[in-house]
Amino acid sequence: MAYRSKVALVYLLGFALDLLNMFVATIAYPDIARELHATVTELAWISNAYMLGLTLIIPMSVWLAARVGERRLILGSLLVFGVASALVAQAGSIESLIGWRLLQGIGGGLLLPVGQALAYRQFPPARRAHFTGVVLLVALMVPALSPMAGGLIVQALSWRWIFYLNVPVALLTFALGVLWLRPDPAPTSRPTLDARGLLLAISALSLLLIALSLLSQPDTRAFGGLGLILSAAMVTLYWRDGWRKPGAILDLQLIKNPSLRLAMLIYLCVPGIFTGTHLIAVLYLHDLGFGAAQIGALMLPWAAGSGVAILLGKRSFNRIGPKPLLIAGMILQCLGILLLMRVEQPAGPLLIIAYAVMGLGGSLCSVTAQTLAFVGIAPEKMGHSSALWNINRQLGFCLGAALLSSLLGALGAEGFHYCFLAAALLTLVPMTAVLRFDSTKVLALLTSNPLQEKSV
């Protein structure tokens, strides 16, 4: 097996573990609530704590990778993740469960950007679209299958086994990493930690994530608004401190790269907005009389549309470039959201068509944006770009849900159609930036193929 395939497999196993723990825990909420006497707010923090740990550790990933080496950091993060999973499974109170979920998120937050940077570095620009397609196939299959698998585990064993089963997978990935990943090269220098930048970055991200969580609850919305103001102020301070500082915790100068900047905007406005749209759709369809099984089954046509999009994106990116794919993807997701406004009864194919079209359009944008983000990044900058990409990815999912749920809360039960209309319009926000984007440099980079492909 080629070395790059080994690196990719280690990363993909870790990525699947992260996705599994983002989506499978919700199926166990009723059992956790009954056994640990948890409130609805406490149950929400089972996911929020994981997301918080995941996002807050990402700014440190570049410095830690330079300090201890990427191989050691990946292996260490897998051990942290596995130990935290076992501790979550053994939790005797909801407070300790939330705390161990935070630690579990820290393990995943180290693995994702470092593993992603190491994996993408192995592929020449012309092969990155293909690798992105494989990554997104994992991102498609795990959320689609994990709720059903989690339900079977909870029913046959208990909710604790959802987390216990993480341990053997983490250990398998750890063993493959030990066997396959090459030793880290001896460091030429030991970078100093940008402590002030790290403190500002963590403070800004913490305030933003907590504010978004508070915005989703009607009785805490005012505190959420205050948190957004404070987080905006902290982001401004961090931006002014780190924009041109040598050795900054994150290389903000990479945002000047047009491809990375556009890709980050796309991810906020397309996959991020779909997250919020699906949340609103679940509430809307429940009010129309849809059952839980009917609503859950809607992810199947979405997954089918996504699968087609991933195959199209992999095969078309190198030939036609990102612009046609992004334009088509935004239009398709916009049309799919607008179709939801015409659904008025449980029966009929319109809802299935809407979700299939949203899956096709959203994933066409996802596969194109992720390829575009890394296609022109120099190998030595891959760690910083991966960290920025993963922070943006996590915030996009939180922001889309918080924005549309807050709008629905302000409009009341009659505001579903306005929420869908807002989501459709937000999906098209990047259109001007896409139309102005010069993709000739990207296509030239793909056809020049400056890196020779190796099977080592």
N, C-alpha and C positions, 0 to 999 in steps of 0.2 A: 504494500500500500504506500502511495506517495506520502511524503511527510506532511504536505499541506492538507491531505485528506485526514490524517491522524489528528492534526491540530483542529481541523474543522469539526471532527466528531466529538472531541473533548468539549469544545465550545458549545456545540448543539445539545449535548446531553445536559450541560449546565444550564443552558437557555431553557430547555424543556422543564427542568426542575423549577426554575423561577416562574415560568408561566403556570405550571401546575399549581403552585402555591398561591398564585394570584387568583385563580378561578375555582379551585376545588373546595376551598374552605367554606364557601357560602352554603354549600349543600348540607354541611354539618351544623349550621347555626341552631336549628331547633333542638338538636340533641345536646349541644354545648350549653344552650340557655337553660335547659331543664336540669342538667347535671351540675352546672356551676352557678346556677341562679343569676344569670346575666341579664341585664336590661338590653333594650334595643340599641341604645347608644353604645354600650360596652361591646355588643356584638359588632357594631360598625367599626370599632377600633381594632378588632382582630385583623381586618384588612388594612385599615389606616396605619397601624403600627408597622406592618410589613412594608408598606409603601414608603413610610417615613424613613425607616432604616435604610431601605434600598436607595432612596434618593439622596439622603444626607451624606452617605459614605462615598458617593461617586466623585465629588470634587477632590478627595484625597487619593483616588486610585492612581492618578498619574504620578504623583510624588512617591507613593508607596512602591509602585512598579519600578521606578528609577532607583529607589533606595534598596529594595530587597530582591528585585528581579521579578519578571513576569511569571516565570514558572513557579517560583516559590509562593508568589501571591495567589495564583490560581489554586495551587494545592492547599494553601492555608485557608482560603475562602471556602473550599469544599469541606474541609474539616469543621470550620465554624458552622457552616450550614447544616451539616449532618448532626453535630452535637446539639445545635439549637433545635432541630427537628425533633430529636429524642426528648429534649426538655419540654417542648411544647406538648408532646404526646403525654407526658407524665404530669402536666400542670394540675395542681389541686385547687386552684382558684382562678377566676377570670383575670385578676390583676397579674398573677404570675404568667398566665398564658399570653397576655398582651405584651408583657416584658420580653418573654422569650421569642415572640414573633418579631419584635424589634431587632433582636440579635440575629434572627434568621434572615431578616431583610438586609442587615449589614453584610452577612456572608454573600448573599445574592448580588448586592450592590457592588462588591469588589469583583466578583466573577464576571459580570456582564460586560463592563467596558474594557477590562483588561483582556478577557478572552476574545471579545469581538475585535479589538485592535490587533492582537496576535494573529487571529485567523485571517482578517482582511489583508494583512501585510504579506501573507503567503501567496496571494492571488494577484496576477497582473491586471491592469485596468480592464482589459477585454474579457476577463473571466469573472469579474466581480458581479456582473448582472446575474450570471448563472448561480453563483454562491448565494446571492441575495434571495433568489427564488427558492433555494433549498431552506434558507433561514425562515422565510415566510411560510413555507409549507409546514414547518414545525409550529410556527406561530398560529397557523390555521387549525392543525389537527389537535393540538393539546387543548385549547379552549373548547373545541367542538366535542371532544370525547371525554374530557375530565369530569364534567358534572354527572354524566351517566355512570362512569366508573366510580366516582366518589359516592354516589347514591348506593351502588351495590355493596361497596365496602362498609359504609355506615350500617346498612341493613343487615349484612351478614356478620359483621364483627362489632365495631363501635367507631365513633368519630375519631378516637385516638389513633386508629390504624391508618387513617389518612396521612398522619404525620410520621408514624413509625415506618411506613413504607418508603419515605424519602431516604432513610438511612442507607439501605443497601444500594440504592441508585447512586447516592452521593459517594459511597465507598467504591463502587465500580468505576465511576468517573475519576475518582482520586487515583485508583490503581492504574487506569489507562494513562492518566497524566504522568504518573511516575515512570511508566514504561516508555511512553512515546515522546513526551516533550523534551526537547534538547535542553541541556543545562544552560542557565543564564550566563552570558558573557561577563567577564570580570568588569566591574564598573570603572570607567575612566575618571569619574569624579563622583562625589557624594553630594547631591543637591540639598540645599538648605530648605527648610519648610517655610513657606509664606504664611506665617501664623496669623497675621492680620487679615490677609485675604481669605484664609480658610474660615476664620471666625465670622467675617462678614458674609461669606457665601453660605455657610451653614445657617446663620441667623436669618438670612433672606429666604432661603428655601424652607426652613422650619415655619416661619411666619406665614409664608404663602400656602403651604400644604395645610396648616391648621386653619387658616382663613377659609380656604376652599371647603374644608370639611364643615366648618361652622355655617357657611353660606347655604349648604344643602338642607339645613334644619330651620324651619320657620321661626322658632323661638330664639335662635342664636344668630339670626341673620345680621343684626346690627353689630354684634361683635365680629362677625366675619368681615363686614365692610371696614371696620376699624383695623382689623388685621391686614386687609389688602393695602390700606394706606401705609401702614407701618412697613409692610414687606416691600412696597414700591420705594419707600425712602431708603430702606436697607439695600435694595438692588442698585439704586443710584449711587450710594456711597461705595458699594463694591465695584461698580463699573468705573467710577472715577479713580479708584485706588489701583485697579488691576489692568486698565486698558493698555498702558505702555510699560508696565513694570517688568523688568527682566526677572525670570524665575517665578512668575505669578502662578498661583495654584491651578488656574486654567488659562490657557492661551486664548484670550478673547479676540486677538487679532485674526484668528481663523474665521470669525464671523464675517470678515471682509471678503472671504471666498464666496463668489456668487452662487456656486453650486450648493455648498453646504447651507448657506443662508436660505436659499429657496426651498431646499429639501426640508429644513426645520419648519418653515412657514407652512408648507404642504401638510406636514404631519400634525401640526396644531389644528388646522382647519378641515382636514378630511377624516383621518382615523379618529382624531380627538373628538370631533363633532359627532361622528357616528356613535361613539360611546354614550354621549348624552342623549342622542336621538333614540337609541335602543331603550334607554332607561325611561324616557317619556312614552315611547311606544308601548312598553310593558304596562304602564299605568293606564294608558288610553284603551288598550285592548281589553284589559281587565274590566274596565267600566262598560265596555260594549258586550260583555258576557263571555269572553274567551276564557277557557280553562287554562290552568298552569301548564298542562301537557301540550296544549295547542301552541301556547306562546313559546315554550321551550323548543318545540320542533321547528320554529321559524329559523333557527340558526342553521338548519340543514340546507335550505335553499341559499342562504347567505354563504355557507361554506362551499356549496357547489359553484356559485358565481365567483367566489374568491379563488378557487382552484383554477378555473379557466383564466382568470386575470393573471395569476402568478405564472402560468405557462406562457401566456401572451407576452407578459413583461420580460421574462427571461429571454425569449426568442427575438423580441422586437427592439429592445433597448439599443443594441449595438448597430442595428440596421437603420433605424429611423430617428434615434435620439429620444430625449425625454419629453420634448414639448408636445407632440401629438398624443402621447400616452397620458400625460398629466391633464391635458385639456379634455380628452375623452373621459378620463376617470372622474374629474370634477362634475362634468355635465351629467354623467350617468348616476353618480350618487345623489346629485341635486334632484334629478327626475325621480329616483326611487323614493326619496323623502317626500316629494310632492304627492306621489301616489298614495302614501299613508293617509293623506288628508281626505281621500275619497273612499277609504274603507269605512263602511258603516254597519256591517253585519259579519258574524263569524264565518259564514259560508262564502265560497267564491275564491277564484284563483288570484285576485288582485293583490292580496297580501303576500302571497308566495312570490309573485312577480316583483313586487316592491323590494322584498328582501334579497332576491337574487340579483336585481339590478344594483342595489346598494353594495352587495358583496363584490360584484364585478367592478363597479366604479371605485369603491374605496380601496380595494386591494390592488387595482391597477395603479393608483396613486402611491400606495405604500411601497410596492416593489420598485417602482421607478424612483421614488424619493430616497429610499435607503441606498440604492445603487448610486444615485446622483451624489449623495452626501459624501461618499468615500472614493469616488472614481478618480479624482484628481489630487487626493491628499498624499503628500510625501510620506514615506514609511516612518520617518522620525517624528512626524506630527500625528500619526495615527492614534496614539493614546489620548492626546488632548481632544481630537475631533470625536473620538468614540465617547469620551466622557460628556462632552457638550451634547452629542446626539442623544445619549441615554437620559440625561437630565430633561431635555426637551420632550422626549418620548413620554416619560412618566408624568410630567406636568401637563402634557396635552390630554392624556386620559382623564386626569383629575379636573382640568379646566373645563372640558366639554360637558362633563356630568354636572359640575357645580353651576355653570352658566345657565344651562337649559332648565335644571331643576329649580334654580332661583327664579327664573322667568316664569315658570309654571306656578310657583308659589305666589308670585306677585299678581298673576292674572287670575288665579283661581281655577276651579274645575272646568270652566268654559274656555280655557286658554290653550287647549291642546293644539288646535289648528294654527294659532299664532306661533307656538313653539316650533312646530314643524316648518312653518314658513321661515322663521328666523334661522333654523338649522340649515335649510336649503340655501338661503342667502349667504350664510357664513361659510358654507362649503365652497362658494364661488369667490370668496375674498382674494385668494391668491391668483385669480385669473389674469389680472393686469400684470403682475410680476412674471407670470409664466409667459405671456405674450411678448414681454420686453426682454426675456432672457435670451442671450446669444448662445446657442447650443453648438456652434461651429467648433469651438475649442474642445468641447467634450467629444464630439465625433472625431476630431483630428487625433485626440489622445487615444481613443479606442482603436483607430485604424493604424496608428503608428506602432502600437504594441512594443514599447521600449524595453519591457522586461521579458526575458526569455522564459518560457514555461519549463519547469524542471520537475522531474519525477524522482525526487530524492527523499 
